């Protein structure tokens, strides 16, 4: 019983405080979250709202070279494969494209420094 209470307390403490939080679970997001946890753990970027992730991605684009932006645009699936409304799926697709383009480390650094 004590163990169950401790586990439940830990889960509740780890939950984000925003009521509109949507869990993002794609492999690209998990890689991003793991790297962000290592680089800037106090930012708690693992619990970003999808719209915040989308905003950081938009702000990151001008920092890339023209060639990098073209590569990300080519790799980005946008809303393909997404069901329903919301920013979670398209934002994770953009993150996957950023990662496939070899820019994940730069993006994590940018996200850690962003003002979200």
DSSP file (Angstrom, degrees, kcal/mol; ACC not computed):
  #  RESIDUE AA STRUCTURE BP1 BP2  ACC     N-H-->O    O-->H-N    N-H-->O    O-->H-N    TCO  KAPPA ALPHA  PHI   PSI    X-CA   Y-CA   Z-CA
    1    1 A X     >        0   0    0      0, 0.0     4,-2.1     0, 0.0     5,-0.2   0.000 360.0 360.0 360.0 -42.1    0.0    0.0    0.0
    2    2 A X  H  >  +     0   0    0      2,-0.2     4,-2.3     1,-0.2     5,-0.2   0.890 360.0  51.0 -63.9 -39.4    2.8    2.4    0.8
    3    3 A X  H  > S+     0   0    0      2,-0.2     4,-2.6     1,-0.2     5,-0.2   0.928 109.1  50.6 -64.6 -44.3    4.6    1.6   -2.4
    4    4 A X  H  > S+     0   0    0      1,-0.2     4,-2.5     2,-0.2    -1,-0.2   0.906 111.0  49.1 -60.5 -42.1    1.4    2.3   -4.4
    5    5 A X  H  X S+     0   0    0     -4,-2.1     4,-2.4     2,-0.2    -1,-0.2   0.889 111.2  49.8 -65.0 -39.4    0.9    5.6   -2.6
    6    6 A X  H  X S+     0   0    0     -4,-2.3     4,-2.1     2,-0.2    -2,-0.2   0.910 111.9  47.5 -66.4 -42.2    4.6    6.6   -3.3
    7    7 A X  H  X S+     0   0    0     -4,-2.6     4,-2.3     2,-0.2    -2,-0.2   0.932 113.3  48.1 -64.6 -45.6    4.2    5.8   -7.0
    8    8 A X  H  X S+     0   0    0     -4,-2.5     4,-2.5     1,-0.2     5,-0.2   0.908 111.0  50.7 -62.1 -42.7    1.0    7.7   -7.3
    9    9 A X  H  X S+     0   0    0     -4,-2.4     4,-2.1     1,-0.2    -1,-0.2   0.897 110.5  50.2 -62.1 -40.2    2.4   10.7   -5.5
   10   10 A X  H  X S+     0   0    0     -4,-2.1     4,-1.5     2,-0.2    -2,-0.2   0.900 110.8  48.8 -65.2 -41.3    5.4   10.6   -7.9
   11   11 A X  H  X S+     0   0    0     -4,-2.3     4,-0.7     1,-0.2    -2,-0.2   0.918 112.4  47.6 -65.2 -43.2    3.2   10.5  -11.0
   12   12 A X  H >< S+     0   0    0     -4,-2.5     3,-0.6     1,-0.2    -1,-0.2   0.881 111.1  51.1 -66.3 -37.4    1.0   13.3   -9.8
   13   13 A X  H 3< S+     0   0    0     -4,-2.1    -1,-0.2     1,-0.2    -2,-0.2   0.810 109.1  51.9 -68.6 -29.4    4.1   15.4   -9.0
   14   14 A X  H 3< S+     0   0    0     -4,-1.5    -1,-0.2    -5,-0.1    -2,-0.2   0.573  86.6 105.8 -85.1  -9.6    5.6   14.8  -12.4
   15   15 A X  S << S-     0   0    0     -4,-0.7    32,-0.1    -3,-0.6    -3,-0.0  -0.420  79.0-106.4 -73.0 145.3    2.4   15.9  -14.3
   16   16 A X        -     0   0    0      1,-0.1    -1,-0.1    -2,-0.1     5,-0.1  -0.307  19.7-131.9 -67.3 156.2    2.4   19.2  -16.0
   17   17 A X  S    S+     0   0    0      3,-0.0     2,-0.3     2,-0.0    -1,-0.1   0.601  75.8  99.9 -87.6 -11.3    0.4   22.0  -14.4
   18   18 A X    >   -     0   0    0      1,-0.1     3,-1.1     2,-0.1    -2,-0.1  -0.604  63.1-149.8 -81.0 132.9   -1.4   23.1  -17.6
   19   19 A X  T 3  S+     0   0    0     -2,-0.3    -1,-0.1     1,-0.2    -3,-0.0   0.758  96.0  56.3 -70.6 -24.6   -4.9   21.8  -18.0
   20   20 A X  T 3  S+     0   0    0      2,-0.1    -1,-0.2    -3,-0.0     2,-0.1   0.190  77.5 139.5 -93.9  17.5   -4.6   21.8  -21.8
   21   21 A X    <   -     0   0    0     -3,-1.1     2,-0.4    28,-0.1    28,-0.1  -0.373  33.5-166.1 -65.3 135.7   -1.5   19.6  -21.9
   22   22 A X        -     0   0    0     26,-0.2     2,-0.3    -2,-0.1    28,-0.1  -0.995  22.8-123.6-122.7 124.8   -1.4   16.9  -24.6
   23   23 A X        -     0   0    0     -2,-0.4     2,-0.5    26,-0.1    24,-0.1  -0.494  20.0-155.4 -70.0 129.2    1.1   14.1  -24.2
   24   24 A X        +     0   0    0     22,-0.3    24,-0.1    -2,-0.3    -1,-0.0  -0.934  20.1 168.3-107.2 127.2    3.5   13.9  -27.2
   25   25 A X        +     0   0    0     -2,-0.5    -1,-0.1     4,-0.1    -2,-0.0   0.277  23.7 129.8-126.4   9.2    5.0   10.4  -27.6
   26   26 A X     >  -     0   0    0      1,-0.1     4,-2.5     4,-0.0     5,-0.2  -0.259  68.5-114.1 -65.5 156.1    6.6   10.1  -31.0
   27   27 A X  H  > S+     0   0    0      1,-0.2     4,-2.4     2,-0.2     5,-0.2   0.888 118.0  53.7 -56.8 -39.2   10.2    8.8  -31.1
   28   28 A X  H  > S+     0   0    0      1,-0.2     4,-2.3     2,-0.2    -1,-0.2   0.907 110.2  46.6 -62.9 -40.7   11.4   12.3  -32.4
   29   29 A X  H  > S+     0   0    0      2,-0.2     4,-3.2     1,-0.2    -2,-0.2   0.897 110.5  52.2 -70.0 -38.2    9.7   14.0  -29.4
   30   30 A X  H  X S+     0   0    0     -4,-2.5     4,-2.6     2,-0.2    -2,-0.2   0.911 110.6  48.4 -62.9 -41.2   11.2   11.4  -26.9
   31   31 A X  H  X S+     0   0    0     -4,-2.4     4,-2.3     2,-0.2     5,-0.2   0.931 113.5  47.6 -62.2 -45.3   14.7   12.1  -28.4
   32   32 A X  H  X S+     0   0    0     -4,-2.3     4,-2.7     1,-0.2    -2,-0.2   0.944 113.4  47.6 -59.3 -49.2   14.1   15.8  -28.1
   33   33 A X  H  X S+     0   0    0     -4,-3.2     4,-2.6     1,-0.2    -2,-0.2   0.893 111.3  50.4 -62.7 -41.5   12.8   15.5  -24.5
   34   34 A X  H  X S+     0   0    0     -4,-2.6     4,-1.4     2,-0.2    -1,-0.2   0.926 113.5  45.2 -62.9 -44.3   15.7   13.3  -23.4
   35   35 A X  H  X S+     0   0    0     -4,-2.3     4,-2.3     1,-0.2     5,-0.2   0.900 113.8  49.6 -66.6 -40.0   18.2   15.7  -24.8
   36   36 A X  H  X S+     0   0    0     -4,-2.7     4,-3.0     1,-0.2    -2,-0.2   0.886 106.3  56.1 -66.4 -38.2   16.4   18.7  -23.3
   37   37 A X  H  < S+     0   0    0     -4,-2.6     4,-0.5    -5,-0.2    -1,-0.2   0.869 112.8  43.2 -59.9 -35.4   16.3   16.9  -19.9
   38   38 A X  H  < S+     0   0    0     -4,-1.4     3,-0.2    -5,-0.2    -2,-0.2   0.866 121.2  37.8 -77.5 -37.1   20.1   16.6  -20.1
   39   39 A X  H  < S+     0   0    0     -4,-2.3    -2,-0.2     1,-0.2    -3,-0.2   0.876 138.2   5.1 -85.2 -40.2   20.8   20.1  -21.4
   40   40 A X    >X  +     0   0    0     -4,-3.0     3,-1.7    -5,-0.2     4,-0.5  -0.463  65.6 166.4-145.8  67.6   18.3   22.2  -19.5
   41   41 A X  G >4 S+     0   0    0     -4,-0.5     3,-1.2     1,-0.3     5,-0.1   0.799  74.9  63.1 -58.1 -31.5   16.4   20.1  -17.0
   42   42 A X  G 34 S+     0   0    0      1,-0.3    -1,-0.3     2,-0.1    -5,-0.1   0.753  93.4  63.6 -67.2 -22.4   14.9   23.1  -15.2
   43   43 A X  G <4 S-     0   0    0     -3,-1.7    -1,-0.3    -7,-0.2    -2,-0.2   0.736  90.4-150.8 -73.2 -22.0   13.1   24.1  -18.3
   44   44 A X    X<  +     0   0    0     -3,-1.2     3,-1.7    -4,-0.5    -3,-0.1   0.895  29.5 167.0  53.1  45.7   11.0   20.9  -18.2
   45   45 A X  G >   +     0   0    0     -5,-0.4     3,-1.5     1,-0.3    -1,-0.1   0.637  59.6  81.5 -67.7 -13.4   10.6   20.9  -22.0
   46   46 A X  G 3  S+     0   0    0      1,-0.3   -22,-0.3   -13,-0.2    -1,-0.3   0.786  92.7  50.5 -59.8 -25.7    9.4   17.3  -21.8
   47   47 A X  G <  S+     0   0    0     -3,-1.7    -1,-0.3   -24,-0.1    -2,-0.1  -0.076  79.5 147.2-107.6  33.4    6.0   18.8  -20.9
   48   48 A X    <   -     0   0    0     -3,-1.5     2,-0.3     1,-0.1   -26,-0.2  -0.370  51.3-119.6 -64.2 145.2    5.7   21.3  -23.7
   49   49 A X    >>  -     0   0    0      1,-0.1     4,-2.2   -28,-0.1     3,-0.8  -0.657  27.1-116.8 -77.8 143.8    2.2   22.1  -25.0
   50   50 A X  H 3> S+     0   0    0     -2,-0.3     4,-2.6     1,-0.3     5,-0.2   0.858 116.1  53.9 -53.6 -37.4    2.0   21.2  -28.8
   51   51 A X  H 3> S+     0   0    0      2,-0.2     4,-2.1     1,-0.2    -1,-0.3   0.861 107.8  51.0 -66.7 -33.4    1.4   24.9  -29.7
   52   52 A X  H <> S+     0   0    0     -3,-0.8     4,-2.4     2,-0.2    -2,-0.2   0.914 109.9  49.2 -67.8 -42.4    4.5   25.9  -27.8
   53   53 A X  H  X S+     0   0    0     -4,-2.2     4,-2.5     1,-0.2    -2,-0.2   0.933 111.1  50.5 -59.7 -45.6    6.6   23.3  -29.6
   54   54 A X  H  X S+     0   0    0     -4,-2.6     4,-2.4     1,-0.2    -1,-0.2   0.896 110.1  50.2 -59.4 -41.7    5.1   24.6  -32.9
   55   55 A X  H  X S+     0   0    0     -4,-2.1     4,-2.3     2,-0.2    -1,-0.2   0.898 110.0  49.1 -65.0 -40.9    6.0   28.1  -31.9
   56   56 A X  H  X S+     0   0    0     -4,-2.4     4,-1.9     2,-0.2    -2,-0.2   0.905 110.4  51.8 -64.9 -40.6    9.6   27.2  -31.1
   57   57 A X  H  X S+     0   0    0     -4,-2.5     4,-1.6     2,-0.2    -2,-0.2   0.931 110.2  48.6 -60.9 -45.1    9.9   25.3  -34.4
   58   58 A X  H  X S+     0   0    0     -4,-2.4     4,-0.6     1,-0.2    -2,-0.2   0.905 112.5  48.1 -61.6 -41.2    8.7   28.4  -36.3
   59   59 A X  H  < S+     0   0    0     -4,-2.3     4,-0.3     1,-0.2     3,-0.2   0.806 109.8  54.3 -68.7 -28.5   11.1   30.6  -34.4
   60   60 A X  H >< S+     0   0    0     -4,-1.9     3,-1.6     1,-0.2     4,-0.5   0.820  90.2  76.2 -73.6 -32.7   13.9   28.2  -35.1
   61   61 A X  H >< S+     0   0    0     -4,-1.6     3,-1.7     1,-0.3    -1,-0.2   0.859  89.4  54.0 -53.2 -45.1   13.4   28.2  -38.9
   62   62 A X  T 3< S+     0   0    0     -4,-0.6    -1,-0.3     1,-0.3    -2,-0.1   0.744 100.7  62.5 -65.2 -18.8   15.1   31.6  -39.6
   63   63 A X  T <  S+     0   0    0     -3,-1.6    -1,-0.3    -4,-0.3    -2,-0.2   0.620  91.8  84.8 -79.1 -10.5   18.2   30.4  -37.8
   64   64 A X  S <  S-     0   0    0     -3,-1.7     2,-0.0    -4,-0.5    39,-0.0  -0.518  87.3-106.1 -88.2 157.0   18.7   27.7  -40.3
   65   65 A X     >  -     0   0    0     -2,-0.2     4,-2.6     1,-0.1     5,-0.2  -0.323  34.7-106.4 -71.7 164.8   20.5   28.1  -43.6
   66   66 A X  H  > S+     0   0    0      1,-0.2     4,-2.2     2,-0.2     5,-0.2   0.904 122.9  51.7 -59.3 -41.2   18.4   28.2  -46.8
   67   67 A X  H  > S+     0   0    0      2,-0.2     4,-2.2     1,-0.2    -1,-0.2   0.909 109.8  48.8 -63.7 -42.3   19.6   24.7  -47.6
   68   68 A X  H  > S+     0   0    0      2,-0.2     4,-2.7     1,-0.2     5,-0.2   0.908 110.3  51.3 -64.3 -42.4   18.6   23.4  -44.2
   69   69 A X  H  X S+     0   0    0     -4,-2.6     4,-2.5     1,-0.2    -1,-0.2   0.903 110.4  49.6 -60.8 -40.5   15.2   25.0  -44.4
   70   70 A X  H  X S+     0   0    0     -4,-2.2     4,-2.3    -5,-0.2    -2,-0.2   0.916 110.9  49.3 -64.5 -42.9   14.7   23.3  -47.8
   71   71 A X  H  X S+     0   0    0     -4,-2.2     4,-2.2     2,-0.2    -2,-0.2   0.924 112.2  47.5 -62.5 -44.9   15.7   19.9  -46.4
   72   72 A X  H  X S+     0   0    0     -4,-2.7     4,-2.1     1,-0.2    -2,-0.2   0.923 111.8  50.8 -62.9 -43.5   13.4   20.2  -43.4
   73   73 A X  H  < S+     0   0    0     -4,-2.5    -1,-0.2     1,-0.2    -2,-0.2   0.881 110.8  49.4 -61.7 -38.0   10.5   21.3  -45.7
   74   74 A X  H  < S+     0   0    0     -4,-2.3    -1,-0.2     1,-0.2    -2,-0.2   0.886 116.4  41.3 -67.5 -39.5   11.2   18.3  -48.0
   75   75 A X  H  < S+     0   0    0     -4,-2.2     2,-0.2    -5,-0.2    -2,-0.2   0.717  91.3 104.7 -80.6 -22.3   11.3   15.8  -45.0
   76   76 A X     <  -     0   0    0     -4,-2.1    18,-0.1    -5,-0.2     3,-0.1  -0.434  51.1-165.6 -70.8 126.3    8.3   17.4  -43.2
   77   77 A X    >   -     0   0    0     16,-0.3     3,-2.5     1,-0.3    -1,-0.2   0.530  21.7-166.7 -84.5  -8.1    5.1   15.3  -43.4
   78   78 A X  T 3   -     0   0    0      1,-0.3    -1,-0.3    12,-0.2    15,-0.2  -0.367  68.4 -19.0  59.0-123.6    3.1   18.3  -42.1
   79   79 A X  T >  S+     0   0    0     -2,-0.1     3,-1.9    -3,-0.1    -1,-0.3   0.269  99.8 129.4-101.0  12.4   -0.4   17.0  -41.2
   80   80 A X  T <  S+     0   0    0     -3,-2.5     3,-0.1     1,-0.3    -3,-0.1  -0.487  79.0  16.6 -65.6 132.0   -0.1   13.8  -43.3
   81   81 A X  T 3  S+     0   0    0      1,-0.3     2,-0.4    -2,-0.2    -1,-0.3   0.440  98.8 126.7  84.3  -0.1   -1.0   10.9  -41.1
   82   82 A X    <   -     0   0    0     -3,-1.9     2,-0.4     2,-0.0    -1,-0.3  -0.733  44.3-158.0 -92.9 138.4   -2.7   13.1  -38.5
   83   83 A X        -     0   0    0     -2,-0.4     6,-0.1    -3,-0.1    -3,-0.0  -0.926  55.0  -2.4-113.0 140.7   -6.2   12.5  -37.4
   84   84 A X  S    S-     0   0    0     -2,-0.4     2,-0.1     0, 0.0    -2,-0.0  -0.120  94.2 -55.4  76.9-176.7   -8.4   15.2  -35.9
   85   85 A X  S    S+     0   0    0      4,-0.0     2,-0.1     3,-0.0     3,-0.1  -0.431  78.3  84.1 -94.7 170.9   -7.5   18.7  -35.1
   86   86 A X  S    S-     0   0    0     -2,-0.1     4,-0.4     1,-0.1     3,-0.0  -0.405  72.5-100.1 119.4 165.7   -4.7   20.0  -32.9
   87   87 A X  S  > S+     0   0    0     -2,-0.1     4,-2.4     1,-0.1     5,-0.3   0.551  93.7  88.9 -97.2 -10.8   -1.1   20.9  -33.2
   88   88 A X  H  > S+     0   0    0      1,-0.2     4,-2.1     2,-0.2     5,-0.2   0.936  91.2  39.7 -59.1 -54.2    0.4   17.8  -31.6
   89   89 A X  H  > S+     0   0    0      2,-0.2     4,-2.2     1,-0.2    -1,-0.2   0.950 118.7  44.6 -66.1 -51.2    0.8   15.6  -34.7
   90   90 A X  H  > S+     0   0    0     -4,-0.4     4,-2.3     1,-0.2   -12,-0.2   0.896 113.7  51.6 -61.6 -37.4    2.0   18.3  -37.2
   91   91 A X  H  X S+     0   0    0     -4,-2.4     4,-2.2     1,-0.2    -1,-0.2   0.899 111.1  47.3 -65.1 -39.2    4.4   19.7  -34.6
   92   92 A X  H  X S+     0   0    0     -4,-2.1     4,-2.3    -5,-0.3    -1,-0.2   0.847 109.5  54.0 -70.5 -33.0    5.9   16.3  -34.0
   93   93 A X  H  X S+     0   0    0     -4,-2.2     4,-2.0   -15,-0.2   -16,-0.3   0.904 109.7  47.6 -65.4 -40.3    6.1   15.7  -37.8
   94   94 A X  H  X S+     0   0    0     -4,-2.3     4,-2.5     2,-0.2    -2,-0.2   0.917 110.9  51.4 -64.8 -42.5    8.1   19.0  -38.0
   95   95 A X  H  X S+     0   0    0     -4,-2.2     4,-2.4     1,-0.2    -2,-0.2   0.897 108.1  52.1 -61.1 -40.5   10.3   17.9  -35.1
   96   96 A X  H  X S+     0   0    0     -4,-2.3     4,-2.9     2,-0.2    -1,-0.2   0.900 109.7  49.5 -62.1 -40.3   10.9   14.5  -36.9
   97   97 A X  H  X S+     0   0    0     -4,-2.0     4,-1.7     2,-0.2    -2,-0.2   0.904 110.0  50.5 -65.5 -41.1   12.0   16.4  -40.0
   98   98 A X  H  <>S+     0   0    0     -4,-2.5     5,-2.4     2,-0.2     6,-0.3   0.916 113.4  46.6 -60.7 -43.0   14.3   18.7  -38.0
   99   99 A X  H ><5S+     0   0    0     -4,-2.4     3,-1.8     1,-0.2     5,-0.4   0.925 110.6  50.8 -65.4 -46.1   15.8   15.5  -36.5
  100  100 A X  H 3<5S+     0   0    0     -4,-2.9    -1,-0.2     1,-0.3    -2,-0.2   0.793 104.9  58.8 -63.8 -27.6   16.2   13.7  -39.8
  101  101 A X  T 3<5S-     0   0    0     -4,-1.7    -1,-0.3    -5,-0.2    -2,-0.2   0.470 120.2-111.0 -80.5  -0.8   17.9   16.8  -41.2
  102  102 A X  T < 5S+     0   0    0     -3,-1.8    -3,-0.2    -4,-0.1     4,-0.2   0.725  89.3 112.1  81.8  22.4   20.6   16.4  -38.5
  103  103 A X     >< +     0   0    0     -5,-2.4     4,-2.4    -6,-0.2    -4,-0.2   0.227  33.8 107.1-112.6  13.1   19.5   19.6  -36.6
  104  104 A X  H  > S+     0   0    0     -5,-0.4     4,-2.9    -6,-0.3     5,-0.2   0.917  80.0  50.2 -62.7 -44.3   18.1   18.1  -33.4
  105  105 A X  H  > S+     0   0    0      1,-0.2     4,-2.2     2,-0.2    -1,-0.2   0.918 112.9  46.9 -60.5 -43.1   21.0   19.2  -31.2
  106  106 A X  H  > S+     0   0    0      1,-0.2     4,-2.3     2,-0.2    -1,-0.2   0.893 112.8  50.4 -64.4 -39.2   20.8   22.7  -32.5
  107  107 A X  H  X S+     0   0    0     -4,-2.4     4,-3.0     2,-0.2    -2,-0.2   0.908 108.6  51.0 -66.9 -41.2   17.0   22.7  -32.0
  108  108 A X  H  X S+     0   0    0     -4,-2.9     4,-2.6     2,-0.2    -2,-0.2   0.928 111.1  48.8 -62.1 -44.2   17.3   21.5  -28.5
  109  109 A X  H  X S+     0   0    0     -4,-2.2     4,-1.4    -5,-0.2    -1,-0.2   0.915 112.8  48.1 -59.8 -43.1   19.8   24.3  -27.7
  110  110 A X  H  X S+     0   0    0     -4,-2.3     4,-0.8     1,-0.2     3,-0.2   0.921 111.5  49.5 -63.7 -44.5   17.5   26.8  -29.3
  111  111 A X  H >< S+     0   0    0     -4,-3.0     3,-0.7     1,-0.2     5,-0.2   0.890 107.2  55.0 -63.3 -39.9   14.5   25.5  -27.3
  112  112 A X  H 3< S+     0   0    0     -4,-2.6    -1,-0.2     1,-0.2    -2,-0.2   0.846 113.7  41.9 -62.1 -32.7   16.4   25.6  -24.1
  113  113 A X  H 3< S+     0   0    0     -4,-1.4    -1,-0.2    -3,-0.2    -2,-0.2   0.530  93.8 110.6 -90.9  -7.1   17.2   29.3  -24.7
  114  114 A X  S << S-     0   0    0     -4,-0.8     2,-0.9    -3,-0.7    -3,-0.0  -0.234  71.0-125.3 -71.1 158.3   13.7   30.2  -26.0
  115  115 A X              0   0    0      1,-0.2    -1,-0.1   -59,-0.0    -3,-0.1  -0.653 360.0 360.0-103.6  75.1   11.3   32.3  -24.1
  116  116 A X              0   0    0     -2,-0.9    -1,-0.2    -5,-0.2    -2,-0.0   0.424 360.0 360.0 -97.4 360.0    8.2   30.1  -23.8
